[in-house]
Amino acid sequence: MNLPVGKLKHDFLKELLPTHDGSKGLVVGPQLGEDAAVIALGDNYLVATSDPITFATEDIGWYVVCVNSNDIAAMGAVPKWLLVTLLLPEGATTPTMVRDIMTQLTQACAEFDIALCGGHTEVTPAVTQPVVIGQMLGITHKNALFTSADAGVGDALILTKGIGIEATAIIAREREAQLRERYDDLFLEQARHYLTHPGISVLKDAQTAIAAGGVHAMHDVTEGGVATAVYELATAAELGVVVYSDKLLGSSRLYGNITQTLCDMFRLNPLGVISSGAMLIASDPEKGEAICQALAKEGISADIIGEFLPSEGGLWLEDAAGTQQPLPVFETDEIAKLFIGDAKDK
């Protein structure tokens, strides 16, 4: 049986991940729900992650810097160094294309004060579109590390910005011709600019929340959307969770009507679309509102969307009437539906 498009299924991935005993200084190793590896380095921790950009083809240099630095930020660390592997399609790669990608990389690194310090470039028949893979390193003091496992029973669950920011930008860029049949230039331009406004970086979200105090854990929302990210965070902490659907799916959480419009057009569930730009935060329940207020002062919308429960409490999505249904998990991102047909055509 062939595996579906997207991340490996959680149960299968658990079978593959090796255990670690910390004998080589590995503090946080490979495990579901953790955003990065953590390695002891003197008085500090070196935080390391790797993520590819496979859905987007436009502005992929910007995507790779943001997506990888988000993983570092979610651990409470500062992203410092980036290595990039750039795989380019045979017969479809021009010098202009390569220069554009490198310009995107250097500009994004300058924006976030990250050093582009190495990598690899190659034209290969193994890919049919540019694929860029980042390896990001960051650093934090040993008493300033956050892991997903640190969330606790009763913690407030906070979501910053909203659902589907990255998905909105990708759809607008990858399906522009279809969208122009229905929508005007202003709509398309607004959707395209979700990449930078509100943006897919959560560096400021993480730094602001930490400064406000009361943060126990953070998790970057990526493939599989916010529902899957909540599942991953709860699983890493061995907790249950209840998510309030009215808070999660309200207009503020969807960042306006554009995201909802695009999800409706392509029949995508907004709970399961790739959502870089949003950060999940588990906080002391008495500090949740203060964290949201601190974020708001920095122009970052945030809301308490749920609460963590003991593990036996289960994983639930609850509506305004108090009716609960199991929290959905999207092991194949909803946005993959847009690209499956393209892959078959190729």
C-alpha positions as CSV (number, residue, x, y, z in Angstrom):
1,M,0.0,0.0,0.0
2,N,1.4,3.4,-1.0
3,L,1.6,6.1,1.6
4,P,-0.6,9.3,1.1
5,V,0.8,12.7,0.3
6,G,1.9,14.7,3.4
7,K,3.5,13.9,6.8
8,L,3.9,10.3,7.8
9,K,0.9,9.1,10.0
10,H,1.6,9.7,13.6
11,D,1.4,6.0,14.7
12,F,3.8,5.0,11.9
13,L,6.2,7.8,12.7
14,K,6.3,6.8,16.4
15,E,7.4,3.3,15.3
16,L,10.4,4.8,13.4
17,L,11.7,7.3,15.9
18,P,14.7,6.2,17.8
19,T,15.0,6.6,21.6
20,H,17.8,8.7,23.2
21,D,19.4,8.6,26.6
22,G,21.1,12.0,26.6
23,S,24.5,10.4,26.7
24,K,25.7,12.6,23.7
25,G,24.2,15.8,25.1
26,L,20.9,15.3,23.3
27,V,18.3,16.9,25.6
28,V,15.3,16.8,23.3
29,G,15.4,14.1,20.6
30,P,13.0,13.1,17.8
31,Q,9.5,12.9,19.1
32,L,5.9,13.8,18.1
33,G,4.9,17.3,18.9
34,E,8.3,18.8,19.6
35,D,9.4,21.5,17.1
36,A,13.1,21.0,17.2
37,A,16.0,19.0,18.7
38,V,17.9,20.4,21.7
39,I,21.6,19.8,22.4
40,A,23.5,20.8,25.5
41,L,26.3,23.3,24.7
42,G,28.0,24.7,27.8
43,D,25.6,27.0,29.7
44,N,23.3,27.1,26.7
45,Y,21.2,24.9,24.5
46,L,21.7,24.6,20.7
47,V,18.3,24.2,19.1
48,A,18.2,22.6,15.7
49,T,15.5,21.9,13.1
50,S,15.0,21.0,9.4
51,D,11.9,21.7,7.2
52,P,11.4,21.6,3.5
53,I,9.1,23.8,1.3
54,T,7.2,21.5,-1.0
55,F,3.7,23.1,-1.5
56,A,4.8,26.6,-2.6
57,T,6.8,27.5,-5.7
58,E,6.7,31.3,-5.5
59,D,8.8,33.1,-2.8
60,I,10.1,29.8,-1.5
61,G,13.2,31.5,-0.1
62,W,11.0,33.6,2.2
63,Y,9.0,30.5,3.2
64,V,12.0,28.4,4.2
65,V,13.5,31.1,6.4
66,C,10.2,31.7,8.2
67,V,9.1,28.1,8.6
68,N,12.4,27.0,10.0
69,S,12.9,30.0,12.3
70,N,9.4,29.4,13.7
71,D,10.4,26.0,15.0
72,I,13.3,27.5,16.8
73,A,11.2,30.3,18.3
74,A,8.6,27.8,19.6
75,M,11.3,26.3,21.8
76,G,12.1,29.8,23.3
77,A,15.4,30.1,21.3
78,V,16.7,32.7,19.0
79,P,17.3,31.6,15.4
80,K,20.9,32.3,14.3
81,W,22.2,30.2,11.5
82,L,20.6,28.7,8.3
83,L,21.9,26.1,5.9
84,V,19.9,25.4,2.7
85,T,19.7,22.6,0.2
86,L,18.2,23.8,-3.1
87,L,17.0,21.1,-5.5
88,L,16.1,22.5,-9.0
89,P,14.2,20.7,-11.8
90,E,16.1,19.6,-14.9
91,G,15.0,21.4,-18.1
92,A,13.0,24.1,-16.2
93,T,15.7,26.0,-14.2
94,T,17.0,29.3,-15.5
95,P,19.7,31.5,-14.0
96,T,17.0,34.1,-13.3
97,M,15.0,31.6,-11.2
98,V,18.1,30.7,-9.1
99,R,19.0,34.4,-8.6
100,D,15.4,35.1,-7.4
101,I,15.4,32.3,-4.9
102,M,18.8,33.4,-3.5
103,T,17.7,37.0,-3.3
104,Q,14.6,35.8,-1.3
105,L,16.8,33.9,1.0
106,T,19.3,36.7,1.7
107,Q,16.5,39.3,2.2
108,A,14.6,37.1,4.6
109,C,17.7,36.3,6.6
110,A,18.5,40.0,6.8
111,E,14.9,40.7,8.0
112,F,15.2,38.3,10.9
113,D,19.0,38.7,11.6
114,I,19.9,35.2,10.6
115,A,23.2,34.2,9.0
116,L,22.9,32.1,5.7
117,C,26.0,30.1,6.3
118,G,26.1,27.2,3.8
119,G,24.2,24.4,2.0
120,H,24.0,22.7,-1.3
121,T,22.5,23.6,-4.8
122,E,21.8,21.1,-7.5
123,V,19.8,20.7,-10.8
124,T,18.3,17.2,-10.7
125,P,15.7,15.1,-12.5
126,A,14.5,13.9,-9.1
127,V,12.2,17.0,-8.7
128,T,9.7,18.6,-11.0
129,Q,9.6,21.9,-9.3
130,P,12.1,23.8,-7.0
131,V,12.3,22.2,-3.6
132,V,14.2,24.1,-0.8
133,I,15.1,22.4,2.5
134,G,16.3,24.5,5.4
135,Q,18.4,23.5,8.4
136,M,18.1,26.1,11.1
137,L,20.2,26.5,14.3
138,G,19.4,28.7,17.3
139,I,20.5,29.2,20.8
140,T,18.9,29.7,24.2
141,H,20.0,29.7,27.9
142,K,19.3,26.5,29.7
143,N,16.7,28.1,32.0
144,A,14.8,29.6,29.0
145,L,13.9,26.4,27.1
146,F,10.3,25.6,26.3
147,T,9.1,22.2,25.1
148,S,5.7,20.9,24.2
149,A,5.9,18.4,27.0
150,D,5.8,21.2,29.5
151,A,2.1,22.0,29.0
152,G,0.0,21.2,32.2
153,V,-3.5,20.3,33.3
154,G,-5.6,23.4,33.5
155,D,-3.4,25.4,31.2
156,A,-5.1,27.9,28.9
157,L,-4.7,27.2,25.2
158,I,-4.0,30.4,23.2
159,L,-3.9,30.8,19.4
160,T,-2.2,33.8,17.8
161,K,-3.2,35.4,14.6
162,G,-5.5,32.8,13.1
163,I,-6.2,29.8,10.9
164,G,-4.9,29.4,7.4
165,I,-2.5,32.3,6.9
166,E,0.0,30.3,5.0
167,A,-2.7,28.4,3.1
168,T,-4.2,31.6,2.0
169,A,-1.0,32.9,0.5
170,I,-0.2,29.5,-1.2
171,I,-3.7,29.2,-2.8
172,A,-3.6,32.8,-4.0
173,R,-0.2,32.2,-5.7
174,E,-0.6,28.7,-6.9
175,R,-4.2,29.0,-8.2
176,E,-4.1,32.5,-9.4
177,A,-5.6,31.8,-12.9
178,Q,-8.7,30.0,-11.4
179,L,-9.2,32.8,-8.8
180,R,-9.1,35.5,-11.4
181,E,-12.2,34.0,-13.0
182,R,-14.1,35.0,-9.8
183,Y,-12.3,37.7,-7.9
184,D,-10.8,41.1,-8.5
185,D,-7.2,42.2,-8.3
186,L,-7.6,43.7,-4.8
187,F,-8.9,40.4,-3.4
188,L,-6.0,38.5,-5.0
189,E,-3.4,41.0,-3.9
190,Q,-4.6,40.9,-0.3
191,A,-4.5,37.1,-0.3
192,R,-1.0,36.9,-1.8
193,H,0.3,39.4,0.8
194,Y,-0.8,37.1,3.7
195,L,2.8,35.8,3.3
196,T,4.1,38.9,4.9
197,H,0.9,40.6,6.3
198,P,0.0,39.2,8.8
199,G,2.9,37.0,7.8
200,I,4.0,33.5,8.4
201,S,6.6,34.3,11.0
202,V,5.9,33.7,14.7
203,L,9.2,35.1,16.1
204,K,7.5,38.2,17.5
205,D,4.6,36.1,18.8
206,A,6.9,33.9,20.8
207,Q,9.1,36.7,22.1
208,T,6.1,38.8,23.2
209,A,4.4,35.9,24.9
210,I,7.5,34.9,26.8
211,A,8.1,38.5,27.9
212,A,4.6,38.6,29.3
213,G,5.2,35.7,31.6
214,G,3.2,32.5,32.3
215,V,4.1,30.6,29.2
216,H,4.6,26.9,29.8
217,A,4.8,25.5,26.2
218,M,4.5,26.7,22.6
219,H,3.9,24.9,19.3
220,D,4.2,26.1,15.7
221,V,1.1,25.4,13.5
222,T,2.2,23.9,10.2
223,E,1.0,21.0,8.0
224,G,-2.3,19.5,9.1
225,G,-3.5,22.8,10.4
226,V,-4.4,24.0,13.8
227,A,-6.4,20.9,14.8
228,T,-3.4,18.6,14.2
229,A,-1.1,21.0,16.0
230,V,-3.4,21.0,19.0
231,Y,-3.3,17.2,18.9
232,E,0.5,17.2,18.7
233,L,0.9,19.6,21.6
234,A,-1.5,17.6,23.8
235,T,0.1,14.3,22.8
236,A,3.6,15.6,23.6
237,A,2.4,16.6,27.1
238,E,0.3,13.5,27.6
239,L,-2.8,15.6,28.2
240,G,-6.3,15.9,27.0
241,V,-7.8,19.1,25.6
242,V,-11.0,20.8,24.9
243,V,-11.1,23.4,22.0
244,Y,-13.9,25.8,21.8
245,S,-15.0,25.9,18.1
246,D,-16.7,29.3,18.4
247,K,-13.4,30.8,19.5
248,L,-11.4,28.8,16.9
249,L,-13.7,29.4,13.9
250,G,-14.9,32.9,14.7
251,S,-14.1,35.6,12.1
252,S,-11.1,36.9,14.0
253,R,-9.6,33.4,14.1
254,L,-10.0,33.0,10.4
255,Y,-8.2,36.4,9.8
256,G,-11.1,37.7,7.8
257,N,-13.3,36.4,5.1
258,I,-10.5,35.8,2.5
259,T,-9.3,32.5,4.1
260,Q,-12.8,31.2,4.5
261,T,-13.7,32.2,0.9
262,L,-10.7,30.3,-0.5
263,C,-11.3,27.2,1.7
264,D,-15.0,27.2,0.6
265,M,-14.0,27.5,-3.1
266,F,-11.7,24.5,-3.0
267,R,-13.7,22.5,-0.5
268,L,-11.0,22.6,2.2
269,N,-11.6,22.2,5.9
270,P,-9.9,25.3,7.5
271,L,-9.1,23.3,10.6
272,G,-6.7,21.2,8.5
273,V,-4.9,23.7,6.2
274,I,-1.3,24.6,6.6
275,S,-1.2,27.5,9.0
276,S,2.3,28.9,9.6
277,G,2.0,32.3,11.1
278,A,-0.2,30.9,14.0
279,M,1.3,29.9,17.3
280,L,-0.2,27.7,20.0
281,I,0.7,28.7,23.5
282,A,0.0,26.7,26.7
283,S,0.0,29.1,29.6
284,D,-0.8,29.5,33.3
285,P,-4.6,29.9,33.3
286,E,-4.2,33.1,35.4
287,K,-1.9,34.6,32.8
288,G,-3.8,33.7,29.6
289,E,-5.6,37.0,29.3
290,A,-2.5,39.1,30.1
291,I,-0.6,37.2,27.4
292,C,-3.3,38.0,24.8
293,Q,-3.3,41.6,25.9
294,A,0.5,41.8,25.5
295,L,0.3,40.3,22.0
296,A,-2.5,42.8,21.1
297,K,-0.3,45.7,22.1
298,E,2.2,44.4,19.5
299,G,-0.5,44.2,16.8
300,I,-0.8,40.4,17.1
301,S,-4.3,39.1,17.6
302,A,-4.7,36.3,20.1
303,D,-7.4,34.5,21.9
304,I,-7.9,31.7,24.5
305,I,-9.4,28.9,22.4
306,G,-9.3,26.0,24.8
307,E,-8.1,24.3,28.0
308,F,-5.8,21.3,28.7
309,L,-7.3,18.4,30.6
310,P,-6.0,15.2,32.3
311,S,-5.1,12.6,29.7
312,E,-8.2,10.6,30.4
313,G,-10.3,13.7,29.6
314,G,-9.8,13.1,25.8
315,L,-9.4,15.4,22.9
316,W,-12.5,17.4,22.0
317,L,-13.9,20.1,19.9
318,E,-16.8,21.8,21.8
319,D,-19.4,24.2,20.3
320,A,-21.2,27.1,22.0
321,A,-24.0,24.8,23.2
322,G,-21.5,22.5,25.0
323,T,-21.8,19.7,22.5
324,Q,-18.5,17.9,22.0
325,Q,-17.1,15.9,19.1
326,P,-13.7,14.3,18.8
327,L,-10.9,16.7,17.8
328,P,-10.2,16.0,14.1
329,V,-6.6,15.2,13.0
330,F,-5.4,15.8,9.5
331,E,-2.4,13.6,8.8
332,T,-2.6,14.8,5.1
333,D,-2.9,18.5,5.0
334,E,-6.1,19.7,3.3
335,I,-4.2,21.9,0.9
336,A,-2.6,18.8,-0.6
337,K,-5.9,18.3,-2.4
338,L,-4.9,21.1,-4.7
339,F,-1.7,19.4,-5.8
340,I,-2.6,15.7,-6.1
341,G,-4.0,16.3,-9.6
342,D,-0.9,18.2,-10.6
343,A,1.3,15.4,-9.6
344,K,-0.7,12.9,-11.6
345,D,-0.5,15.1,-14.6
346,K,3.2,15.2,-14.4
